[in-house]
Amino acid sequence: MEQVQIQQQKQEQRQLQSITAQQLLVSQLVELPLQQMEERVETELHDNPALEKSVTDDEFPSWDNASETAENADSTEDFDTQREREERSDALDAALENIGRDDEDLPVYQGGQPWGEEQEQTVLAQEQSFYDTLMAQVGEQDLSDTDRYVLEYIIQSLDDDGLLRTSLTDICEQLAIYHNIDITEDDALRLLQCLQQMDPPGIGARSLQECMLLQIERRSNSQLKEKMKRVVAHYFEDFTKKKWKRIQQLMNLSDADAEELFAELRRLNPKPGSSLGEAVGHSSQQITPDFIVENLDDGTLSLQLNYGEMPRLEISQSFADLLKDFQVNRDHLSRQQKEALLYTRQKVEAAQSFIDAMETRRQTMLRTMKAIMQLQRPFFEEGDEELLRPMILKDVAALTGQDLSTISRVSSSKYVQTRWGTFPLKFFFNDGYVTSTGEALSTRQIKAALKQLIDNEDKHNPLNDDALCDGLKQQGFPIARRTVAKYREQLGLPVARLRKS
């Protein structure tokens, strides 16, 4: 039978999502906390001679309270400022000698926009977190930009114990929906395994059992190592319940061997993240809050964005003047002058884009923080953690009109200083529990009540999960027993039998 190939044309309509270079720049800047943003500004100033610090401004006050007019400031420029201007001018002259591009139309630029009121930098000493230490180790890995971003996202998904409670399937879905990154579960697993090779041992484990096995794998004593792996792999339930005699009998161990083995097993750390915090906690790290919220005497709240040591930026006057000269005489330019014109335009465009992106970052951060303050106003007024209402990224996105990915970037690695202390923005996000009557309860409220019940229990006769469930119901938290067990485990509290003294 003769085969016939038929070629067909089909027209279909598909909706594709794309991101512009400017949107990508804004998303990158929004994600940076203050200290990293200061470093990014300095890098941009170094790389782009068309961008410079604003020395004076007639209309808007400068960052360091200078009251000089532009005329006075020009006449009193210090040596460093003069040298910086000369270096930029020399860099421009050198760059114009080796450029070969075609001529294009030039936009006209007006320079930087005002940033808002002057803010003072507030620096607080805080213990270095395991997150910061892991990020430093990520910098030592040979990874692509996408792999590095995904690995950092996985690190941000770790709980306070350093364990990964979120499934790789959920992480892949979150990256695809909120960050426009398509990654397979196999690639996510490969990056997770890269994380699990970092210090401390056990970091990034998806369960307590995996955490123990990862730590055992780093041991050097091969004979004892195999016995430890056998206990955790085959007798894990007995291990968690400290049934040492039963394990000794099942493994047919002598008393001396059992004592040595159990001593090593007790040295395993179920909370590698917490242990890393203790290990580096004494090395002081400077944390600068990105936001400052003040309680005013009239009962209102005041929000300020902390700019730290970031300078105001503007287009270099030498580049702006050069653009004007070229534009006026563009019909009579030589080839070399046209090449210089293109170079100047590109640098000015890049400088203006960065200035615009910083202004967008400022507005986005303020809008997001104002929404958080509105949703969590009782906490900002009273400072009581139990007043925090259920709030997720979607709530803030709906109030601000921003994308979920934008809210996620703003709330990542940012801090706010309040009358009640300095908190990461993630502190204000928590899930809710809806009762049968439709009342929304914060999981943080329930956990606080649960912890209080356990703290006040009779240590000789601790409350089991059923009794804890009844106690919470009496306080107005009608949750199921399995939910009590889940919250107890998240708080790092063992079952009643292991709490007995």
C-alpha positions in Angstrom: 0.0 0.0 0.0 1.4 3.4 -1.0 2.0 5.8 1.8 1.2 9.5 1.2 2.6 12.4 3.2 0.2 15.3 3.7 1.4 18.7 4.8 -1.2 20.8 6.6 -1.1 24.3 7.9 -3.0 25.0 11.2 -3.6 28.4 12.8 -4.1 28.5 16.5 -4.2 31.2 19.1 -2.1 30.8 22.3 -1.4 33.2 25.2 2.3 33.5 26.0 3.7 35.3 29.0 6.9 37.3 28.4 8.9 39.6 30.6 10.8 42.7 29.5 14.3 43.5 30.5 13.0 46.4 32.7 10.6 44.1 34.5 13.4 41.6 35.1 15.6 44.4 36.5 12.8 45.6 38.8 12.1 42.0 40.1 15.8 41.6 40.9 16.0 44.8 42.8 12.7 44.2 44.7 14.1 41.0 46.1 17.3 42.5 47.5 17.4 43.6 51.2 18.9 46.9 52.1 22.5 45.8 52.5 22.6 43.9 49.2 20.9 46.8 47.5 23.6 49.2 48.7 26.2 46.8 47.1 24.2 46.6 43.9 24.1 50.4 43.6 27.8 50.7 44.1 28.4 48.0 41.5 26.2 49.9 39.0 28.0 53.1 39.7 31.3 51.4 39.0 30.1 49.7 35.8 28.2 52.6 34.2 30.0 55.9 33.8 26.7 57.6 32.8 25.4 57.0 36.3 26.6 59.1 39.2 25.8 60.1 42.8 23.7 63.3 43.1 26.0 65.7 44.9 23.5 68.6 45.2 19.9 69.2 44.6 18.1 72.6 44.9 14.6 71.1 45.3 15.1 68.0 47.4 17.2 67.5 50.5 20.2 65.3 50.2 20.7 62.1 52.2 23.1 63.5 54.8 21.3 66.7 55.7 23.5 68.9 53.6 21.9 72.3 53.2 24.2 73.8 50.6 22.8 75.0 47.3 24.1 73.6 44.1 26.3 76.7 43.5 27.9 76.5 47.0 28.4 72.8 46.7 30.2 73.1 43.3 32.6 75.6 44.8 33.4 73.4 47.8 33.8 70.0 46.2 36.2 67.9 48.0 39.2 66.2 46.4 37.6 62.7 46.2 34.6 64.1 44.3 36.7 66.0 41.9 38.9 63.0 41.2 35.7 60.8 40.7 34.5 63.3 38.1 37.9 63.3 36.3 38.0 59.5 36.3 34.5 59.3 34.7 35.5 61.8 32.1 38.7 59.8 31.3 36.7 56.6 31.1 34.3 58.2 28.6 37.2 59.4 26.4 38.9 56.0 26.5 35.6 54.1 25.7 34.8 56.3 22.7 38.0 55.2 20.9 37.0 51.5 20.4 33.3 51.4 19.5 31.7 50.5 16.2 27.9 50.5 16.0 25.3 52.1 13.7 23.4 55.2 14.6 19.9 55.1 16.1 17.4 57.7 17.3 18.0 59.1 20.7 15.5 59.7 23.5 15.8 62.7 25.7 16.4 62.0 29.5 15.6 64.2 32.4 17.8 62.6 35.1 16.9 61.0 38.3 13.6 61.4 40.2 13.2 62.4 43.9 13.2 59.4 46.2 11.2 60.8 49.1 12.1 61.9 52.6 15.4 61.4 54.2 15.8 58.4 56.4 18.4 57.5 59.0 20.0 54.1 59.0 19.2 51.9 62.0 21.6 49.0 62.5 20.8 46.2 64.8 23.1 43.4 65.9 21.6 40.0 65.3 22.8 36.4 65.4 23.8 35.0 62.0 21.1 32.6 60.8 21.7 29.2 59.1 20.1 30.8 56.0 22.9 33.3 55.7 25.6 30.7 56.2 24.0 28.4 53.6 23.8 31.2 51.1 27.5 31.8 51.6 28.1 28.1 50.7 25.9 28.4 47.6 28.3 31.1 46.4 31.1 28.4 46.4 29.1 26.1 44.0 29.6 26.0 40.3 26.0 26.5 39.2 24.1 28.1 36.4 22.0 31.2 37.2 18.7 29.1 37.1 20.1 26.4 39.3 21.5 28.9 41.8 18.0 30.6 41.9 16.2 27.3 42.5 18.7 26.2 45.1 18.3 29.5 47.0 14.5 29.1 46.8 14.8 25.6 48.3 16.9 27.1 51.1 14.3 29.7 51.7 11.7 26.9 52.0 13.5 25.2 54.9 11.9 25.4 58.3 13.7 26.8 61.4 15.1 23.3 62.1 16.8 23.2 58.7 14.4 20.5 57.3 12.4 20.7 54.0 8.8 20.1 54.9 7.6 21.2 51.4 7.5 18.5 48.8 9.6 18.9 45.6 6.3 18.7 43.6 5.0 21.8 45.4 8.3 23.6 45.0 8.3 23.0 41.3 4.7 24.3 41.0 5.5 27.4 43.0 8.6 28.2 40.9 6.5 27.8 37.7 3.5 29.8 38.9 5.2 32.6 40.9 8.7 32.8 39.4 8.2 31.7 35.8 10.8 28.9 36.2 10.0 25.5 34.7 12.1 22.8 36.4 11.6 19.0 36.7 11.4 17.2 40.0 14.6 15.4 39.0 16.4 18.7 38.7 14.9 19.9 41.9 16.1 16.6 43.6 19.6 17.1 42.1 19.8 20.6 43.6 18.4 19.4 47.0 21.1 16.7 47.1 23.6 19.5 46.5 22.2 21.3 49.5 22.4 18.1 51.6 26.2 18.0 51.0 26.6 21.4 52.7 27.2 22.0 56.4 25.9 21.2 58.9 25.2 17.5 58.1 21.5 16.8 57.9 20.5 20.2 56.4 17.8 20.0 53.7 16.5 16.6 54.9 12.8 15.9 54.1 12.2 13.9 57.2 13.8 13.2 60.6 14.9 9.8 59.4 16.6 11.2 56.3 18.2 13.9 58.5 19.7 11.2 60.7 20.9 9.1 57.8 22.6 12.1 56.2 24.5 12.8 59.4 25.5 9.2 59.7 26.8 9.2 56.2 29.4 11.8 57.1 30.9 9.5 59.9 34.3 8.1 59.4 34.1 5.0 61.6 32.8 2.5 59.0 31.9 -0.3 61.4 30.0 1.9 63.8 28.6 3.8 60.9 26.9 0.7 59.4 25.3 -0.2 62.8 24.0 3.4 63.1 22.5 3.2 59.6 20.9 -0.1 60.4 19.2 1.3 63.6 17.9 4.4 61.8 16.9 2.5 58.6 15.2 -0.5 60.2 14.4 0.3 63.8 13.6 4.0 63.4 10.3 3.9 65.4 12.1 2.2 68.4 14.9 4.7 68.0 12.6 7.8 68.2 10.9 6.3 71.3 14.3 5.5 72.9 13.6 1.8 73.2 17.3 1.0 73.6 16.8 -2.5 75.2 14.6 -3.6 72.4 17.1 -2.4 69.7 19.9 -4.2 71.6 18.0 -7.4 71.6 17.0 -7.1 67.9 20.6 -6.4 66.8 22.1 -9.0 69.3 24.6 -6.5 70.7 26.7 -6.9 73.8 26.3 -4.3 76.5 29.6 -2.6 75.6 28.7 -2.4 71.9 25.2 -1.2 72.7 26.5 1.5 75.0 29.0 2.8 72.4 26.4 2.7 69.6 23.6 4.5 71.5 26.1 7.1 72.7 26.9 7.9 69.1 23.2 7.9 68.1 22.4 10.4 70.9 24.9 12.8 69.3 22.9 13.1 66.1 21.1 16.4 65.8 17.4 16.4 64.8 17.5 20.2 64.2 20.6 20.9 62.1 19.4 24.4 61.4 19.1 25.3 65.1 22.6 23.9 65.8 24.1 26.0 63.0 22.5 29.1 64.5 24.2 28.2 67.8 27.5 27.5 66.2 27.7 30.9 64.5 25.5 32.8 66.8 28.3 34.6 68.6 29.7 36.1 65.4 27.7 39.3 65.2 26.1 40.2 62.0 24.7 43.7 61.2 21.1 43.5 60.2 19.6 46.7 58.9 15.8 46.9 58.8 14.3 47.8 55.4 11.2 49.4 57.0 10.7 51.5 60.1 7.2 51.6 61.6 6.5 54.1 64.5 3.5 54.4 66.8 2.6 58.1 67.0 1.0 59.8 70.0 -2.3 60.2 68.1 -2.7 56.5 67.7 -1.7 56.4 64.0 1.2 54.4 62.5 4.0 55.9 60.5 5.9 54.0 57.9 9.4 54.9 56.6 11.5 53.1 54.1 15.1 52.9 55.2 17.5 53.9 52.5 20.7 53.3 54.6 23.7 54.7 52.8 22.3 54.5 49.3 22.9 57.8 47.5 20.5 59.6 45.2 21.4 58.8 41.6 21.3 60.9 38.5 22.5 60.9 34.9 26.1 62.2 34.6 26.0 65.8 33.4 29.0 65.2 31.0 27.0 62.4 29.3 23.9 64.5 29.2 25.7 67.4 27.6 27.4 65.1 25.1 24.0 63.7 24.1 22.7 67.2 23.5 25.7 68.2 21.4 25.5 65.1 19.3 21.7 65.4 18.8 22.0 69.0 17.7 24.7 68.2 15.1 23.6 64.7 14.2 23.3 65.4 10.5 27.0 66.4 10.3 28.6 63.7 12.4 31.5 61.7 11.3 31.5 57.9 11.6 33.5 58.0 14.8 31.2 60.6 16.3 28.2 58.4 15.4 29.8 55.5 17.1 30.3 57.7 20.2 26.7 58.8 20.0 25.5 55.2 20.1 27.8 54.3 23.1 26.6 57.4 25.0 22.9 56.7 24.3 23.3 53.1 25.5 25.0 54.1 28.7 22.4 56.8 29.4 19.6 54.4 28.7 21.0 51.9 31.1 21.5 54.5 33.8 17.9 55.8 33.3 16.5 52.3 33.4 18.3 51.6 36.7 17.0 54.9 38.2 13.5 54.1 37.1 13.8 50.5 38.5 14.9 51.8 41.9 11.9 54.2 42.0 9.6 51.3 41.1 11.2 49.2 43.9 10.6 52.0 46.4 6.9 52.3 45.5 6.4 48.5 45.4 8.0 48.0 48.8 6.0 50.8 50.4 2.8 49.6 48.9 3.4 46.1 50.2 4.4 47.1 53.7 1.4 49.4 54.0 -0.9 46.4 53.1 0.8 44.3 55.7 0.3 47.0 58.3 -3.3 47.3 57.4 -3.9 43.6 57.6 -1.9 43.2 60.9 -2.7 46.5 62.5 -3.6 45.1 65.9 -0.2 43.6 66.2 1.6 46.9 65.3 -0.5 48.7 67.9 -0.3 46.2 70.7 2.7 44.0 70.0 0.9 40.9 71.0 1.8 37.9 68.7 -1.6 36.3 69.3 -3.3 39.3 67.6 -1.7 38.3 64.2 -4.5 37.4 61.9 -4.3 34.7 59.2 -2.5 36.2 56.2 -1.0 34.7 53.1 0.7 36.2 50.0 -2.6 36.2 48.2 -4.2 38.5 50.8 -1.4 41.1 50.3 -1.5 40.7 46.5 -5.2 41.4 46.5 -4.9 44.5 48.6 -2.0 46.0 46.6 -2.9 44.8 43.1 0.6 43.2 42.8 1.4 39.8 41.5 2.0 37.0 44.0 5.6 36.7 42.8 6.2 40.3 43.5 4.8 40.0 47.1 7.0 36.9 47.6 10.1 38.8 46.5 9.4 41.8 48.7 8.7 39.7 51.8 11.9 37.6 51.3 14.9 38.5 53.5 13.4 41.9 54.5 13.1 43.2 58.1 10.9 45.8 59.7 11.7 47.7 62.9 8.7 48.3 65.2 8.2 49.5 68.8 8.0 45.8 69.7 11.2 44.7 68.1 12.6 43.9 64.6 10.9 41.2 62.6 11.4 39.5 59.2 8.4 40.2 57.0 7.8 36.4 56.9 6.9 36.7 60.5 3.6 38.3 59.6 2.5 35.5 57.2 0.7 32.6 58.7 -2.0 30.1 57.7 -5.5 30.2 59.0 -7.9 27.6 60.5 -11.6 28.1 59.8 -14.0 26.7 62.4 -17.4 25.1 61.6 -19.0 28.5 62.3 -16.8 30.2 59.7 -14.5 31.9 62.2 -10.9 32.3 61.0 -8.3 31.5 63.6 -4.5 32.1 63.2 -2.4 29.0 63.4 0.0 31.1 65.4 -2.7 31.7 68.0 -3.5 28.0 68.2 0.2 27.1 68.5 0.7 29.7 71.2 -2.2 28.3 73.2 -1.0 24.7 72.6 2.5 25.6 73.9 1.1 27.3 76.9 -1.0 24.1 77.8 2.2 21.9 77.5 4.3 24.4 79.5 1.7 24.4 82.3 1.0 20.7 82.4 2.0 18.3 85.2 5.4 17.0 84.1 4.8 13.8 86.1 1.5 13.2 84.2 1.8 15.1 80.9 -1.2 15.6 78.6 -1.6 13.4 75.6 -2.9 14.7 72.3 -6.5 13.9 73.2 -6.3 15.9 76.4 -4.5 18.8 74.6 -7.3 18.7 72.0 -9.9 19.0 74.8 -8.0 21.8 76.4 -7.8 23.8 73.2 -11.5 23.4 72.6 -12.2 24.9 76.0 -10.1 27.9 75.0 -12.1 28.4 71.8 -9.9 26.4 69.4 -12.0 23.5 68.1 -9.4 21.6 66.1 -9.1 17.9 65.5 -6.6 15.7 67.3 -4.5 15.1 64.2 -4.2 18.8 63.8 -3.0 19.1 67.4 -0.4 16.4 66.7 0.8 18.3 63.6 1.1 21.6 65.4 2.9 19.9 68.3 5.4 18.4 66.0 5.9 21.7 64.2 6.7 23.3 67.6 9.3 20.6 68.2 7.5 19.1 71.2 7.5 15.3 71.7 4.6 13.1 72.6 3.4 12.9 76.2 5.4 9.8 77.1 8.7 11.5 76.1 7.8 14.7 78.0 7.4 12.8 81.2 10.0 13.6 83.9 
